[in-house]
Amino acid sequence: MTLIRPASEAADAGGRGRRAATLRAAAVLALVALAALIPLLGPSAALHGTGEAAAPGTGGTALLRTVLFAALCVPVGELFVNRLADGLPGPTAEPPRSRSLYAAAAGFLAALGLASMVATGNLVPHSPTRIDMGGLYRTRDGSLALLEVNAFLLAGLCALSRHLRLQVLPLAAVAVAEALRAHPPTESGPLLGSGLTLAHLVCGALWAGGLLHTLRTLRRRRGTEAAAALLGRYARVAPVLLAAVTATGVCSTLRRMPPETVLHQLTATAYGRTLLAKVVLVACVVLLALRARLRLRRAPDPLTACTPARAEVAGLAVVVMVSGLLTALPLPIRWS
């Protein structure tokens, strides 16, 4: 009897663990499905009463672009935090399982969907026969869309080969392609705009993806000196990333909206309303980050900072969705 009881208790504990894991997975899927409503329904809400017309398939474009941004954040964050974790005190711990392959697959499908829309003249393809994939090579937008498709495919192959650091090149190609796509040559100062967008996108991916992977890594190291050290390293870099995201965001906004028109366009245009919502969300995320930083410095257990940090990750996920929506809306009018 003494031998059977521990075995039954272990089985019960394993069953509870599996049930808890299933409930967490179900909760995550439900939240993802609910969050998908932001890019799908957001365009109609943002455009309401502005007199602006949305392009066909705006909701689908926003959703695909959101998936693409998220697929960029995950591997970038893993590479960043794994670099921060080098040389941590204590014994070397096994890193959490990489999600880079899943991110690359999601990014590939999203980029492929966006490329198919470009191939039909930025319209939703209702039939495969209307997709002119060969024509993508003849246009700038088409070439950039194909670059993103191939880059995510290459990133997935790197993840399969276990040489995760090789993902830097294809992920950089995706970021550059997005920056160039957002600023066509017909725009005033397209290279400056692309540079600002590139810095904004990379710093945002490091911030969001880095925090996500930091929290995943802490689960393996919880209760150790290395856990607090890793969280402290990320906390020292995060303010720099936040400053860069803020500065590039403000500069990009002033390029699209001259200072004398900003207040009006923030409430009168769909782009401005969505941008205002993004600013409010980022402000909330910053407050959570400050709370986590205070706990990291003053609490007896620095790892209590993980609680507000988890809420910060959720907030950053919503910011990514709003950013995807922002890219699909009509650009504001630049008044002279």
C-alpha positions, 0 to 999 in steps of 0.5 A: 500500500505504501508503494501504490499511494505515492504512484496514485498521488503522482498520477493525480498531480499529472492529471491536474497538470494536464487539465490546467495546461488544457484550460490555459490553451483553451483560454489562449485560443479564446483570447486570440479569437476575441482579439482577432475582432480588433483588426476585422471590425476595427476599420468600420468603427474607425471610419464611422462618421469620417466620410472616408472610404475604406479599400476592399478587404481592409479587415482581412488586410489588417488581420494578415498584417497583424499576424505578420507583425506578431510572427516577426516579434516572436523570433526577434524576441527569442534571439534578443533574450537568448543573447541577454541570457548569455553569461548569467550566474548559476548553472546553465538552464535549458531554454524554453522551447523555441516558437520560431518555427510556428511564428515563421509558418504563421508569417509565411501564410500571412505574407502569402495572403498579402502577396495574393491581394497585391497580385489582384490589384490590392483586392480580395482574390475571390478565385485562384484564377484571378491571382497573377503571381507572375505579375508580382515581379513587375511591381515594387509592391509585388517584389516586396511582398514576394521578399517577405514570403521568401524571408519567412520561408527561409526563417522557418528553414533556419528554425528547423535546422536549429541554427536559430541565429541565422534567422537574423538575416531573413527577419531583417529582410522582412523588417526592411520590406515592411519599411519600404512598403509603407513609404512609396517613392511618390511620398515626400522623403521616402527614405527618411520615412522608411528609416523611421518605420524600420527603427520603430518596427525593430525596437517594437519587436524587441520590446514586445517579443523580448518581454514575452520570451523573458517571461517564458525563460523565467519559468525555467529559472524561477527561484534562482539568482539567474532569473532575477539577473535576466529580468534586470538585464531586460529592464535596463534595455527596455527604457531605451527601446521605449524611448526609440519607439516613442521618438520614431513614432512621434516623428512619423506622425508629424511627417504624416500630419503637420503639427497644426493639423494633428489635433483635428486629424486625431479625431476626424480621420480613421487613421488619427483615431486609430493612432490615438487609440494606440497612443493610449494603449502604449501609455497604459503599457508604460504604466504597467512597465513602471510598476514592474520596474518598481517591484523589481527594485523594491520588492523582497522578491524581484520576481513579483515584477512578473505579474505586471509584466504579464499584463504588459505583454497582453497590452503589447499584444493589443498594440500589435493588433492596432498597429496592423489595423493602422497599416490598412486604413487610408492615410491622413490628408497632408494639408499645407 
